[in-house]
Amino acid sequence: MKETVVHVKNLKKIYHTRVSRGLFSTEKREVEAVKEISFDIYGEEVVGFIGPNGAGKTTTLKCLSGLLVPTSGEVEVLGFKPEKRKKEFLQKIALVMGQKSQLWWELAPIETFKLNKEIYGIPDKEYNEVVNEMVEILDIQEVILKPTRNLSLGERMRCEIVAALLHTPELVFLDEPTIGLDVVSQHNLREFVKVYNQRYKAT
């Protein structure tokens, strides 16, 4: 059996909000976004979360990547406690959110790639190999040279994927990466995920 890379037991996440009770008063309210879920994910698996809006999918991914601290329960990812956000942990994961962008709007995607190279301390040889390979697979050789503001949603999403995976993480979280994309772009992204999973033995 493959090694367990994600272990979740009785994960619960509660948000505290305030609701208006009139013109001058509010009351506290608890919203249970994740309700004591448990699961394990093993090395090199490709796993999908299915559920309606508000089911807690994004909240769960944020807990797994360390962006949110669980209210209760156990979460262990690659042997780390995600909420501690240790450098060693962050270098092994990637989180791609379809509604968030890390590309610089006025610059070409290749410039964002170069910035991420410095952030992750990727050696020149490794960087060039990974960029060339991913750009070829996603067919964005010319796209990465145009200002991000001039790209279509599908082109931008493919560049987002490259920017997030430059450091070849062994665990990748994708939150609605195909949202707003046409059928062809959705298919191409799914195929890329398969290739990345097989080539880099990623989960």
PAZAPA-4460 file (N, C-alpha, C; in steps of 0.05 Angstrom, whole numbers, plus 32768, in hexadecimal, padded with zeros to 4 digits):
% residues 203
    n_x    n_y    n_z   ca_x   ca_y   ca_z    c_x    c_y    c_z   seq   type   mol
   8011   7FE8   8000   8000   8000   8000   8011   8019   8000     1      M     A
   8009   802D   7FF1   8018   8047   7FF0   8017   8055   800B     2      K     A
   802B   8066   800F   802D   8076   8027   8015   808A   802A     3      E     A
   800C   808D   8042   7FF6   80A1   8047   8002   80BD   8046     4      T     A
   7FF8   80CE   8034   8002   80E9   8032   7FEF   80FD   803E     5      V     A
   7FD6   80F6   8040   7FC2   8107   804D   7FB2   80F6   8061     6      V     A
   7FB1   80FF   807A   7FA1   80F1   808E   7F8F   8105   809C     7      H     A
   7F75   8100   809A   7F62   8112   80A6   7F4F   8102   80B7     8      V     A
   7F4B   810A   80D0   7F39   80FC   80E2   7F28   8110   80F1     9      K     A
   7F0E   810E   80ED   7EFA   811F   80FB   7F00   813D   80F8    10      N     A
   7F07   8145   80E0   7F0D   8161   80DB   7EF3   8171   80DC    11      L     A
   7EF4   8186   80ED   7EDE   8199   80EF   7EE9   81B5   80ED    12      K     A
   7EDA   81C6   80DD   7EE1   81E2   80DB   7EC8   81F3   80DF    13      K     A
   7EC8   8204   80F3   7EB2   8216   80F9   7EBA   8233   80F4    14      I     A
   7EAA   8241   80E5   7EAE   825E   80E2   7E9B   826D   80F5    15      Y     A
   7EA6   8282   8101   7E95   8293   8112   7E8E   82AD   8103    16      H     A
   7E75   82B2   80FF   7E6C   82C9   80F1   7E59   82DA   8102    17      T     A
   7E53   82F2   80F8   7E3F   8302   8106   7E28   8308   80F2    18      R     A
   7E10   8305   80FC   7DF8   8308   80EC   7DE8   8320   80F7    19      V     A
   7DDF   8331   80E5   7DD0   8349   80ED   7DB6   8341   80FA    20      S     A
   7DB0   834E   8110   7D96   8349   811E   7D85   8362   811F    21      R     A
   7D8B   8374   810D   7D7D   838E   810C   7D91   83A4   8105    22      G     A
   7D88   83BC   8109   7D99   83D3   8100   7DB2   83D5   8111    23      L     A
   7DB1   83D0   812B   7DC8   83D5   813C   7DD2   83BC   814B    24      F     A
   7DC8   83A5   8144   7DD1   838D   8153   7DD8   8376   8141    25      S     A
   7DEB   8366   814B   7DF3   834D   813C   7DF5   8337   8150    26      T     A
   7DF5   831F   8146   7DF9   8308   8158   7E0E   82F5   814B    27      E     A
   7E1C   82E7   815C   7E30   82D4   8153   7E22   82BB   8149    28      K     A
   7E2E   82B0   8133   7E23   8297   8129   7E3A   8285   8120    29      R     A
   7E37   826B   8126   7E4B   8258   811D   7E42   824A   8103    30      E     A
   7E55   8249   80F0   7E4F   823A   80D7   7E63   8223   80D6    31      V     A
   7E58   820B   80D6   7E69   81F3   80D4   7E6F   81ED   80B7    32      E     A
   7E86   81F5   80AE   7E8D   81F1   8092   7E96   81D5   808B    33      A     A
   7EA3   81C8   809E   7EAC   81AC   809B   7EA3   819D   80B3    34      V     A
   7E96   8186   80AF   7E89   8178   80C5   7E96   815D   80CA    35      K     A
   7EAC   815D   80D9   7EB8   8144   80E2   7EBC   812F   80CC    36      E     A
   7ECC   8137   80B8   7ED1   8124   80A2   7EEB   8115   80A8    37      I     A
   7EED   80FD   809E   7F06   80ED   80A1   7F0C   80DF   8087    38      S     A
   7F26   80DF   807F   7F2E   80D0   8067   7F4D   80CF   8066    39      F     A
   7F57   80BD   8056   7F74   80BB   8051   7F78   80BB   8033    40      D     A
   7F8E   80C8   802B   7F96   80C8   800F   7FB2   80BD   800D    41      I     A
   7FB7   80AB   7FFA   7FD0   809D   7FF8   7FE1   80A8   7FE1    42      Y     A
   7FFB   80A3   7FE2   800E   80AD   7FCF   8006   80A6   7FB2    43      G     A
   8008   80BA   7FA0   8003   80B8   7F84   7FE5   80B4   7F7C    44      E     A
   7FD4   80B6   7F90   7FB7   80B5   7F8A   7FAE   80D0   7F7E    45      E     A
   7F99   80CE   7F6D   7F8B   80E6   7F64   7F6F   80E5   7F6F    46      V     A
   7F69   80F8   7F80   7F50   80F7   7F8F   7F40   8111   7F8A    47      V     A
   7F26   810E   7F87   7F14   8125   7F83   7F00   8128   7F99    48      G     A
   7EFA   8140   7FA1   7EE5   8146   7FB4   7ECC   814E   7FA4    49      F     A
   7EB6   8141   7FAA   7E9D   8147   7F9C   7E88   8150   7FB0    50      I     A
   7E7B   8167   7FAA   7E66   8170   7FBC   7E5B   818B   7FB3    51      G     A
   7E44   8193   7FBD   7E37   81AC   7FB5   7E46   81C4   7FC0    52      P     A
   7E40   81DC   7FB6   7E4B   81F4   7FC1   7E45   81F6   7FDF    53      N     A
   7E59   81FD   7FEF   7E55   8200   800B   7E5A   81E6   801B    54      G     A
   7E62   81D1   800D   7E66   81B7   801A   7E80   81B6   802A    55      A     A
   7E92   81C9   8026   7EAA   81CA   8036   7EC3   81C0   8027    56      G     A
   7EC1   81BE   800C   7ED8   81B3   7FFD   7EF0   81C6   7FFE    57      K     A
   7EEB   81E0   7FF9   7F01   81F4   7FF9   7F0C   81F7   8016    58      T     A
   7EFA   81F7   8029   7F03   81F9   8045   7F15   81E2   804D    59      T     A
   7F0E   81CA   8044   7F1E   81B2   804A   7F3A   81B5   803D    60      T     A
   7F3B   81BE   8024   7F55   81C1   8016   7F66   81D6   8024    61      L     A
   7F59   81EB   802E   7F68   8200   803D   7F73   81F5   8057    62      K     A
   7F64   81E3   8064   7F6F   81D6   807C   7F86   81C4   8075    63      C     A
   7F84   81B5   805F   7F99   81A3   8057   7FB3   81B1   804F    64      L     A
   7FB0   81CA   8044   7FC7   81D9   803B   7FD1   81EC   8051    65      S     A
   7FC3   81EE   8067   7FCD   81FE   807D   7FC3   821B   807D    66      G     A
   7FB1   8222   806A   7FA7   823D   8069   7F92   8242   807F    67      L     A
   7F86   822D   8089   7F72   822F   809E   7F7A   821B   80B4    68      L     A
   7F74   8222   80CD   7F79   8210   80E4   7F5E   8202   80EA    69      V     A
   7F5E   81E8   80EB   7F45   81D9   80F2   7F3B   81E1   810E    70      P     A
   7F21   81E0   8111   7F15   81E4   812B   7F1B   81CD   813D    71      T     A
   7F19   81B5   8132   7F20   819C   8140   7F26   8186   812C    72      S     A
   7F31   8170   8137   7F37   8159   8126   7F55   8158   8120    73      G     A
   7F5D   8143   8112   7F79   813E   810B   7F7D   8142   80ED    74      E     A
   7F92   8150   80E6   7F9A   8154   80CA   7FB9   8151   80C8    75      V     A
   7FC1   813E   80B8   7FDE   813A   80B4   7FE3   8137   8096    76      E     A
   7FF5   8147   808B   7FFA   8147   806E   8018   8143   806A    77      V     A
   8020   812E   805D   803C   8128   8058   804D   8128   8072    78      L     A
   803F   8120   8087   804D   811E   80A1   804E   8138   80B0    79      G     A
   8042   814D   80A5   8042   8168   80B2   8026   8170   80BC    80      F     A
   8026   8182   80CF   800D   818F   80D8   800B   81A8   80C6    81      K     A
   7FF9   81A8   80B3   7FF7   81BE   809F   7FF6   81DA   80AB    82      P     A
   7FE7   81DE   80C1   7FE4   81F9   80CB   7FFD   8205   80D5    83      E     A
   8012   81F5   80D9   802C   8201   80E2   803B   820D   80CB    84      K     A
   8033   8207   80B2   803E   8213   809A   805D   8213   8099    85      R     A
   8068   81FC   80A0   8086   81FA   809F   8090   81FC   8082    86      K     A
   80A7   8207   807F   80B3   820B   8064   80B5   81F0   8056    87      K     A
   80BE   81DB   8064   80C1   81C1   8058   80A7   81B6   804D    88      E     A
   8091   81BC   805B   8077   81B4   8053   806E   81C3   803A    89      F     A
   8071   81DD   803B   8068   81EE   8025   8077   81E8   800B    90      L     A
   808F   81DF   800D   809F   81D8   7FF5   8095   81BE   7FE8    91      Q     A
   8085   81AF   7FF7   807C   8195   7FEC   805F   8195   7FE2    92      K     A
   8052   81AC   7FE5   8035   81AD   7FDD   8031   81C4   7FCA    93      I     A
   801A   81C4   7FBD   8010   81DB   7FAD   7FF2   81DC   7FAF    94      A     A
   7FE8   81F4   7FB0   7FCB   81F8   7FB1   7FC4   820B   7F9A    95      L     A
   7FB3   8201   7F87   7FAA   8211   7F71   7F8C   8216   7F74    96      V     A
   7F85   822F   7F76   7F69   8236   7F79   7F5F   8244   7F60    97      M     A
   7F4A   8239   7F54   7F40   8243   7F3B   7F37   8260   7F3B    98      G     A
   7F30   826A   7F53   7F26   8286   7F55   7F3B   8299   7F61    99      Q     A
   7F53   828F   7F64   7F69   82A0   7F6E   7F80   829F   7F5A   100      K     A
   7F8E   82B5   7F57   7FA4   82B6   7F44   7FBE   82BF   7F51   101      S     A
   7FD4   82B2   7F49   7FEE   82BA   7F53   7FFE   82C7   7F3D   102      Q     A
   7FF3   82C8   7F25   8001   82D5   7F0F   7FFF   82F3   7F11   103      L     A
   8015   8301   7F0B   8016   831E   7F0B   8007   8328   7EF2   104      W     A
   7FF2   8338   7EF6   7FDF   8340   7EE1   7FED   834E   7ECA   105      W     A
   8000   8360   7ED0   800C   8370   7EBB   8024   8362   7EAE   106      E     A
   802D   834C   7EB9   8045   833F   7EAF   803E   8325   7EA0   107      L     A
   8050   831C   7E90   804D   8302   7E83   8050   82EB   7E98   108      A     A
   8042   82D5   7E95   8044   82BF   7EA8   8061   82B6   7EAD   109      P     A
   8072   82B7   7E98   808D   82AE   7E9B   809C   82BE   7EB1   110      I     A
   8093   82D7   7EB6   80A0   82E7   7ECB   8097   82DD   7EE6   111      E     A
   807E   82D4   7EE9   8075   82C8   7F02   8084   82AE   7F07   112      T     A
   8089   829F   7EF2   8098   8286   7EF5   80B3   828C   7F00   113      F     A
   80C1   82A0   7EF6   80DC   82A7   7EFF   80DB   82B0   7F1C   114      K     A
   80C6   82BE   7F24   80C4   82C7   7F40   80C1   82AE   7F52   115      L     A
   80AF   829C   7F4A   80AB   8284   7F5A   80C5   8273   7F5C   116      N     A
   80D4   8273   7F46   80EE   8265   7F46   80FF   826F   7F5D   117      K     A
   8100   8289   7F61   8111   8295   7F76   8105   828F   7F91   118      E     A
   80EB   8290   7F93   80DD   828B   7FAD   80E3   826F   7FB7   119      I     A
   80E2   825C   7FA5   80E6   8240   7FAC   8103   8237   7FAA   120      Y     A
   8114   8248   7FA1   8130   8241   7F9F   8136   822B   7F8B   121      G     A
   8128   822B   7F74   812B   8216   7F61   8144   821A   7F50   122      I     A
   8156   8207   7F4E   816E   820A   7F3D   8167   820F   7F20   123      P     A
   8178   821D   7F12   8173   8225   7EF6   816C   820D   7EE5   124      D     A
   817C   81F8   7EE6   8179   81E1   7ED5   815D   81D4   7EDA   125      K     A
   8157   81D0   7EF3   813D   81C4   7EFA   8126   81D5   7EF1   126      E     A
   8128   81F0   7EF5   8113   8203   7EED   810E   8201   7ECF   127      Y     A
   8124   8202   7EC0   8121   8202   7EA2   8114   81E8   7E99   128      N     A
   811C   81D2   7EA4   8111   81B8   7E9C   80F3   81B7   7EA2   129      E     A
   80EB   81BF   7EBA   80CF   81BD   7EC3   80BE   81D0   7EB2   130      V     A
   80C7   81E9   7EAF   80B8   81FD   7EA0   80B4   81F3   7E83   131      V     A
   80CA   81EB   7E76   80C8   81E2   7E5B   80B5   81CA   7E58   132      N     A
   80B6   81B8   7E6A   80A5   81A0   7E69   8088   81A7   7E6D   133      E     A
   8082   81B7   7E81   8066   81BE   7E87   805A   81D0   7E72   134      M     A
   806A   81E2   7E68   8060   81F4   7E53   805A   81E5   7E3A   135      V     A
   806A   81D1   7E34   8065   81C1   7E1C   804C   81B0   7E1F   136      E     A
   8049   81A3   7E36   8031   8192   7E3B   8018   81A2   7E39   137      I     A
   8018   81BB   7E45   8000   81CC   7E45   7FFE   81DD   7E2C   138      L     A
   8012   81DB   7E1B   8011   81EA   7E01   800D   8208   7E05   139      D     A
   801F   8214   7E15   801D   8231   7E1B   8038   823F   7E16   140      I     A
   8046   8235   7E02   8060   8241   7DFB   805F   825F   7DF6   141      Q     A
   804B   8267   7DE7   8047   8283   7DE0   8037   8292   7DF6   142      E     A
   8026   8284   7E03   8014   8290   7E17   8024   829D   7E2E   143      V     A
   8039   828F   7E36   8048   8298   7E4E   8058   82B2   7E49   144      I     A
   8058   82BB   7E30   8067   82D3   7E29   8055   82EC   7E27   145      L     A
   803B   82E8   7E29   8027   82FE   7E27   8020   8308   7E43   146      K     A
   8019   8322   7E46   8010   832C   7E60   7FF8   831C   7E6A   147      P     A
   7FF8   8316   7E83   7FE2   8305   7E8E   7FC7   8312   7E89   148      T     A
   7FC5   832C   7E89   7FAB   8339   7E85   7F9F   8334   7E69   149      R     A
   7FB0   832B   7E56   7FA7   8326   7E3B   7F9F   8308   7E36   150      N     A
   7FA2   82F8   7E4B   7F9D   82DB   7E47   7F80   82D4   7E4C   151      L     A
   7F77   82BF   7E3F   7F5C   82B5   7E44   7F5C   82A6   7E5F   152      S     A
   7F45   82A0   7E69   7F44   8292   7E83   7F52   8277   7E81   153      L     A
   7F4E   8268   7E6B   7F5B   824E   7E68   7F79   8250   7E67   154      G     A
   7F83   8264   7E58   7FA0   8269   7E56   7FAB   8270   7E71   155      E     A
   7F9D   8281   7E7F   7FA6   828A   7E9A   7FA7   8273   7EAD   156      R     A
   7F93   8261   7EAC   7F92   824B   7EBF   7FA9   8237   7EBA   157      M     A
   7FB0   8233   7EA1   7FC7   8221   7E9B   7FE1   822D   7EA5   158      R     A
   7FE3   8247   7EA4   7FFB   8255   7EAE   7FFC   8254   7ECD   159      C     A
   7FE4   8256   7ED9   7FE2   8253   7EF6   7FED   8238   7EFF   160      E     A
   7FE5   8224   7EF0   7FEE   8208   7EF7   800C   8206   7EF7   161      I     A
   8019   8211   7EE2   8036   8210   7EDF   8043   821F   7EF7   162      V     A
   8039   8237   7EFC   8044   8247   7F12   8043   8239   7F2D   163      A     A
   802D   822A   7F31   802A   821C   7F4B   803B   8203   7F4D   164      A     A
   8041   81F7   7F36   804F   81DD   7F36   806C   81DE   7F2F   165      L     A
   8077   81F6   7F2D   8094   81F9   7F25   80A6   81EA   7F38   166      L     A
   809F   81E9   7F51   80B1   81DB   7F65   80AA   81BD   7F67   167      H     A
   809B   81B4   7F53   8093   8197   7F51   808B   818B   7F6C   168      T     A
   8075   8196   7F78   806C   818C   7F92   8062   816F   7F90   169      P     A
   8065   8161   7FA5   805C   8145   7FA5   803E   8143   7FAC   170      E     A
   8032   8158   7FB6   8016   8159   7FBD   8009   8172   7FB2   171      L     A
   7FF5   816F   7FA1   7FE8   8186   7F94   7FCB   8187   7F9B   172      V     A
   7FC2   819E   7FA5   7FA6   81A3   7FAB   7F9B   81B5   7F95   173      F     A
   7F85   81AD   7F88   7F79   81BC   7F73   7F5C   81C3   7F7B   174      L     A
   7F57   81DD   7F7E   7F3C   81E5   7F86   7F2E   81F3   7F6E   175      D     A
   7F1C   81E4   7F61   7F0D   81ED   7F4A   7F1F   81F9   7F34   176      E     A
   7F33   81EA   7F2C   7F46   81F6   7F18   7F39   81F9   7EFC   177      P     A
   7F22   81EB   7EF7   7F16   81ED   7EDD   7EFE   8200   7EDC   178      T     A
   7EF9   820F   7EF2   7EE2   8220   7EF3   7EE3   8236   7EDD   179      I     A
   7ECE   8238   7ECE   7ECC   824C   7EBA   7EDA   8245   7EA0   180      G     A
   7EE6   822D   7E9E   7EF5   8225   7E86   7EE2   8217   7E73   181      L     A
   7EE9   8219   7E59   7ED9   820A   7E45   7EE0   81EC   7E46   182      D     A
   7ED1   81DC   7E38   7ED4   81BF   7E3A   7EF0   81B6   7E32   183      V     A
   7EFB   81C2   7E1D   7F16   81BA   7E13   7F2B   81C0   7E29   184      V     A
   7F29   81D8   7E34   7F3D   81E0   7E49   7F3A   81CE   7E61   185      S     A
   7F22   81C7   7E69   7F1E   81B5   7E7F   7F2B   819A   7E7A   186      Q     A
   7F27   8190   7E62   7F33   8176   7E5B   7F52   8178   7E5C   187      H     A
   7F5D   818D   7E51   7F7A   8190   7E50   7F86   8191   7E6C   188      N     A
   7F78   819F   7E7E   7F82   81A1   7E9A   7F81   8186   7EA8   189      L     A
   7F6B   8177   7EA3   7F69   815C   7EB0   7F7F   814A   7EA5   190      R     A
   7F85   814C   7E8B   7F9A   813B   7E80   7FB5   8143   7E8B   191      E     A
   7FB9   815D   7E90   7FD2   8166   7E9C   7FD6   815A   7EB8   192      F     A
   7FC0   815A   7EC7   7FC1   814F   7EE2   7FCA   8132   7EE2   193      V     A
   7FBF   8123   7ECF   7FC7   8107   7ECC   7FE5   8104   7EC6   194      K     A
   7FEE   8115   7EB3   800A   8113   7EAB   801C   811B   7EC3   195      V     A
   8015   8130   7ED1   8025   8139   7EE8   8026   8123   7EFD   196      Y     A
   800F   8117   7F03   800D   8102   7F17   8020   80EB   7F10   197      N     A
   8020   80E3   7EF7   8030   80CC   7EEE   804E   80D3   7EED   198      Q     A
   8054   80EB   7EE2   8070   80F2   7EDE   807E   80F8   7EF8   199      R     A
   8071   8105   7F0B   807E   810E   7F23   8076   80FD   7F3C   200      Y     A
   8066   80E8   7F37   805D   80D6   7F4D   804F   80E7   7F62   201      K     A
   8040   80FA   7F5A   8033   810D   7F6D   8017   8103   7F75   202      A     A
   800D   810F   7F8A   7FF2   8109   7F94   7FE0   8121   7F8F   203      T     A
***
